[in-house]
């Protein structure tokens, strides 16, 4: 059977991992399942708040593609950011005097 997951190695402070283990035990889950849930929540938060602004800035600075932006914030919000990026680029070109 083929898996759609990938193993990763994470370096984290021992105390944090100990706390994660206790929480996983209390929730009746594994450390891996707990960390996957935490990562999923963090990535979902890219759709709102300060993290969304950082994602938008990365798109404006061409650090991520439109497709990557869409995967993080959704189609509608990504379209909004693309429109704003175009306006910002147009405004910066308009503000430069011709030679």
Biotite code that builds the C-alpha atoms (Angstrom):
import biotite.structure as struc

atoms = struc.array([
    struc.Atom([0.000, 0.000, 0.000], chain_id="A", res_id=1, res_name="UNK", atom_name="CA", element="C"),
    struc.Atom([1.312, 3.466, -0.923], chain_id="A", res_id=2, res_name="UNK", atom_name="CA", element="C"),
    struc.Atom([1.265, 6.200, 1.720], chain_id="A", res_id=3, res_name="UNK", atom_name="CA", element="C"),
    struc.Atom([0.510, 9.847, 1.029], chain_id="A", res_id=4, res_name="UNK", atom_name="CA", element="C"),
    struc.Atom([2.648, 11.016, 3.938], chain_id="A", res_id=5, res_name="UNK", atom_name="CA", element="C"),
    struc.Atom([6.326, 11.731, 4.299], chain_id="A", res_id=6, res_name="UNK", atom_name="CA", element="C"),
    struc.Atom([8.543, 11.304, 7.328], chain_id="A", res_id=7, res_name="UNK", atom_name="CA", element="C"),
    struc.Atom([10.533, 14.284, 8.544], chain_id="A", res_id=8, res_name="UNK", atom_name="CA", element="C"),
    struc.Atom([13.091, 14.864, 11.256], chain_id="A", res_id=9, res_name="UNK", atom_name="CA", element="C"),
    struc.Atom([12.388, 17.731, 13.625], chain_id="A", res_id=10, res_name="UNK", atom_name="CA", element="C"),
    struc.Atom([14.803, 19.210, 16.126], chain_id="A", res_id=11, res_name="UNK", atom_name="CA", element="C"),
    struc.Atom([12.887, 20.608, 19.070], chain_id="A", res_id=12, res_name="UNK", atom_name="CA", element="C"),
    struc.Atom([13.714, 21.377, 22.679], chain_id="A", res_id=13, res_name="UNK", atom_name="CA", element="C"),
    struc.Atom([13.426, 18.322, 24.935], chain_id="A", res_id=14, res_name="UNK", atom_name="CA", element="C"),
    struc.Atom([10.995, 20.104, 27.252], chain_id="A", res_id=15, res_name="UNK", atom_name="CA", element="C"),
    struc.Atom([8.660, 20.885, 24.354], chain_id="A", res_id=16, res_name="UNK", atom_name="CA", element="C"),
    struc.Atom([8.698, 17.280, 23.184], chain_id="A", res_id=17, res_name="UNK", atom_name="CA", element="C"),
    struc.Atom([8.037, 16.071, 26.731], chain_id="A", res_id=18, res_name="UNK", atom_name="CA", element="C"),
    struc.Atom([5.018, 18.357, 26.937], chain_id="A", res_id=19, res_name="UNK", atom_name="CA", element="C"),
    struc.Atom([3.846, 17.165, 23.504], chain_id="A", res_id=20, res_name="UNK", atom_name="CA", element="C"),
    struc.Atom([4.121, 13.557, 24.671], chain_id="A", res_id=21, res_name="UNK", atom_name="CA", element="C"),
    struc.Atom([2.059, 14.281, 27.790], chain_id="A", res_id=22, res_name="UNK", atom_name="CA", element="C"),
    struc.Atom([-0.582, 16.063, 25.711], chain_id="A", res_id=23, res_name="UNK", atom_name="CA", element="C"),
    struc.Atom([-0.669, 13.244, 23.164], chain_id="A", res_id=24, res_name="UNK", atom_name="CA", element="C"),
    struc.Atom([-1.164, 10.724, 25.981], chain_id="A", res_id=25, res_name="UNK", atom_name="CA", element="C"),
    struc.Atom([-3.938, 12.832, 27.489], chain_id="A", res_id=26, res_name="UNK", atom_name="CA", element="C"),
    struc.Atom([-5.659, 13.045, 24.100], chain_id="A", res_id=27, res_name="UNK", atom_name="CA", element="C"),
    struc.Atom([-5.172, 9.353, 23.348], chain_id="A", res_id=28, res_name="UNK", atom_name="CA", element="C"),
    struc.Atom([-3.102, 9.989, 20.238], chain_id="A", res_id=29, res_name="UNK", atom_name="CA", element="C"),
    struc.Atom([0.501, 9.666, 19.132], chain_id="A", res_id=30, res_name="UNK", atom_name="CA", element="C"),
    struc.Atom([3.142, 12.385, 19.115], chain_id="A", res_id=31, res_name="UNK", atom_name="CA", element="C"),
    struc.Atom([3.150, 12.232, 15.306], chain_id="A", res_id=32, res_name="UNK", atom_name="CA", element="C"),
    struc.Atom([-0.619, 12.701, 15.090], chain_id="A", res_id=33, res_name="UNK", atom_name="CA", element="C"),
    struc.Atom([-0.417, 15.597, 17.552], chain_id="A", res_id=34, res_name="UNK", atom_name="CA", element="C"),
    struc.Atom([2.343, 17.302, 15.562], chain_id="A", res_id=35, res_name="UNK", atom_name="CA", element="C"),
    struc.Atom([0.491, 16.787, 12.267], chain_id="A", res_id=36, res_name="UNK", atom_name="CA", element="C"),
    struc.Atom([-2.642, 18.362, 13.805], chain_id="A", res_id=37, res_name="UNK", atom_name="CA", element="C"),
    struc.Atom([-0.595, 21.305, 15.122], chain_id="A", res_id=38, res_name="UNK", atom_name="CA", element="C"),
    struc.Atom([1.084, 21.806, 11.741], chain_id="A", res_id=39, res_name="UNK", atom_name="CA", element="C"),
    struc.Atom([-2.284, 21.614, 9.972], chain_id="A", res_id=40, res_name="UNK", atom_name="CA", element="C"),
    struc.Atom([-3.706, 24.282, 12.304], chain_id="A", res_id=41, res_name="UNK", atom_name="CA", element="C"),
    struc.Atom([-0.676, 26.524, 11.750], chain_id="A", res_id=42, res_name="UNK", atom_name="CA", element="C"),
    struc.Atom([-0.902, 26.238, 7.971], chain_id="A", res_id=43, res_name="UNK", atom_name="CA", element="C"),
    struc.Atom([-4.658, 26.905, 8.082], chain_id="A", res_id=44, res_name="UNK", atom_name="CA", element="C"),
    struc.Atom([-3.902, 30.128, 9.997], chain_id="A", res_id=45, res_name="UNK", atom_name="CA", element="C"),
    struc.Atom([-2.114, 31.363, 6.876], chain_id="A", res_id=46, res_name="UNK", atom_name="CA", element="C"),
    struc.Atom([-5.616, 32.280, 5.687], chain_id="A", res_id=47, res_name="UNK", atom_name="CA", element="C"),
    struc.Atom([-6.076, 34.972, 8.325], chain_id="A", res_id=48, res_name="UNK", atom_name="CA", element="C"),
    struc.Atom([-4.426, 37.477, 10.612], chain_id="A", res_id=49, res_name="UNK", atom_name="CA", element="C"),
    struc.Atom([-0.770, 38.436, 10.718], chain_id="A", res_id=50, res_name="UNK", atom_name="CA", element="C"),
    struc.Atom([0.370, 35.216, 9.085], chain_id="A", res_id=51, res_name="UNK", atom_name="CA", element="C"),
    struc.Atom([-1.747, 36.025, 6.022], chain_id="A", res_id=52, res_name="UNK", atom_name="CA", element="C"),
    struc.Atom([0.100, 39.343, 5.746], chain_id="A", res_id=53, res_name="UNK", atom_name="CA", element="C"),
    struc.Atom([3.445, 37.570, 5.790], chain_id="A", res_id=54, res_name="UNK", atom_name="CA", element="C"),
    struc.Atom([2.255, 35.182, 3.087], chain_id="A", res_id=55, res_name="UNK", atom_name="CA", element="C"),
    struc.Atom([1.026, 38.122, 0.978], chain_id="A", res_id=56, res_name="UNK", atom_name="CA", element="C"),
    struc.Atom([4.362, 39.917, 1.412], chain_id="A", res_id=57, res_name="UNK", atom_name="CA", element="C"),
    struc.Atom([6.206, 36.790, 0.249], chain_id="A", res_id=58, res_name="UNK", atom_name="CA", element="C"),
    struc.Atom([3.994, 36.767, -2.875], chain_id="A", res_id=59, res_name="UNK", atom_name="CA", element="C"),
    struc.Atom([4.520, 40.483, -3.539], chain_id="A", res_id=60, res_name="UNK", atom_name="CA", element="C"),
    struc.Atom([8.284, 39.955, -3.217], chain_id="A", res_id=61, res_name="UNK", atom_name="CA", element="C"),
    struc.Atom([8.144, 36.972, -5.633], chain_id="A", res_id=62, res_name="UNK", atom_name="CA", element="C"),
    struc.Atom([9.290, 34.543, -2.923], chain_id="A", res_id=63, res_name="UNK", atom_name="CA", element="C"),
    struc.Atom([6.292, 32.278, -3.601], chain_id="A", res_id=64, res_name="UNK", atom_name="CA", element="C"),
    struc.Atom([4.284, 31.700, -6.772], chain_id="A", res_id=65, res_name="UNK", atom_name="CA", element="C"),
    struc.Atom([0.625, 32.443, -7.350], chain_id="A", res_id=66, res_name="UNK", atom_name="CA", element="C"),
    struc.Atom([-0.090, 28.704, -7.250], chain_id="A", res_id=67, res_name="UNK", atom_name="CA", element="C"),
    struc.Atom([1.641, 28.389, -3.877], chain_id="A", res_id=68, res_name="UNK", atom_name="CA", element="C"),
    struc.Atom([-0.259, 31.433, -2.616], chain_id="A", res_id=69, res_name="UNK", atom_name="CA", element="C"),
    struc.Atom([-3.540, 29.878, -3.754], chain_id="A", res_id=70, res_name="UNK", atom_name="CA", element="C"),
    struc.Atom([-2.751, 26.652, -1.914], chain_id="A", res_id=71, res_name="UNK", atom_name="CA", element="C"),
    struc.Atom([-2.254, 28.633, 1.298], chain_id="A", res_id=72, res_name="UNK", atom_name="CA", element="C"),
    struc.Atom([-5.010, 31.247, 1.244], chain_id="A", res_id=73, res_name="UNK", atom_name="CA", element="C"),
    struc.Atom([-7.578, 29.922, -1.232], chain_id="A", res_id=74, res_name="UNK", atom_name="CA", element="C"),
    struc.Atom([-8.608, 30.967, -4.715], chain_id="A", res_id=75, res_name="UNK", atom_name="CA", element="C"),
    struc.Atom([-10.604, 34.114, -3.903], chain_id="A", res_id=76, res_name="UNK", atom_name="CA", element="C"),
    struc.Atom([-8.072, 35.621, -1.505], chain_id="A", res_id=77, res_name="UNK", atom_name="CA", element="C"),
    struc.Atom([-5.190, 34.775, -3.848], chain_id="A", res_id=78, res_name="UNK", atom_name="CA", element="C"),
    struc.Atom([-7.024, 36.564, -6.693], chain_id="A", res_id=79, res_name="UNK", atom_name="CA", element="C"),
    struc.Atom([-7.374, 39.623, -4.439], chain_id="A", res_id=80, res_name="UNK", atom_name="CA", element="C"),
    struc.Atom([-3.647, 39.564, -3.717], chain_id="A", res_id=81, res_name="UNK", atom_name="CA", element="C"),
    struc.Atom([-2.811, 39.169, -7.415], chain_id="A", res_id=82, res_name="UNK", atom_name="CA", element="C"),
    struc.Atom([-4.967, 42.189, -8.256], chain_id="A", res_id=83, res_name="UNK", atom_name="CA", element="C"),
    struc.Atom([-3.333, 44.267, -5.524], chain_id="A", res_id=84, res_name="UNK", atom_name="CA", element="C"),
    struc.Atom([0.143, 43.161, -6.640], chain_id="A", res_id=85, res_name="UNK", atom_name="CA", element="C"),
    struc.Atom([-0.655, 44.321, -10.167], chain_id="A", res_id=86, res_name="UNK", atom_name="CA", element="C"),
    struc.Atom([-1.859, 47.670, -8.849], chain_id="A", res_id=87, res_name="UNK", atom_name="CA", element="C"),
    struc.Atom([1.249, 48.076, -6.706], chain_id="A", res_id=88, res_name="UNK", atom_name="CA", element="C"),
    struc.Atom([3.525, 47.244, -9.630], chain_id="A", res_id=89, res_name="UNK", atom_name="CA", element="C"),
    struc.Atom([1.617, 49.651, -11.867], chain_id="A", res_id=90, res_name="UNK", atom_name="CA", element="C"),
    struc.Atom([1.820, 52.414, -9.272], chain_id="A", res_id=91, res_name="UNK", atom_name="CA", element="C"),
    struc.Atom([5.564, 51.958, -8.843], chain_id="A", res_id=92, res_name="UNK", atom_name="CA", element="C"),
    struc.Atom([6.097, 52.106, -12.615], chain_id="A", res_id=93, res_name="UNK", atom_name="CA", element="C"),
    struc.Atom([3.836, 55.162, -12.884], chain_id="A", res_id=94, res_name="UNK", atom_name="CA", element="C"),
    struc.Atom([5.818, 56.884, -10.139], chain_id="A", res_id=95, res_name="UNK", atom_name="CA", element="C"),
    struc.Atom([9.138, 56.555, -11.995], chain_id="A", res_id=96, res_name="UNK", atom_name="CA", element="C"),
    struc.Atom([9.885, 59.525, -14.264], chain_id="A", res_id=97, res_name="UNK", atom_name="CA", element="C"),
    struc.Atom([10.564, 58.688, -17.911], chain_id="A", res_id=98, res_name="UNK", atom_name="CA", element="C"),
    struc.Atom([13.988, 59.455, -19.349], chain_id="A", res_id=99, res_name="UNK", atom_name="CA", element="C"),
])
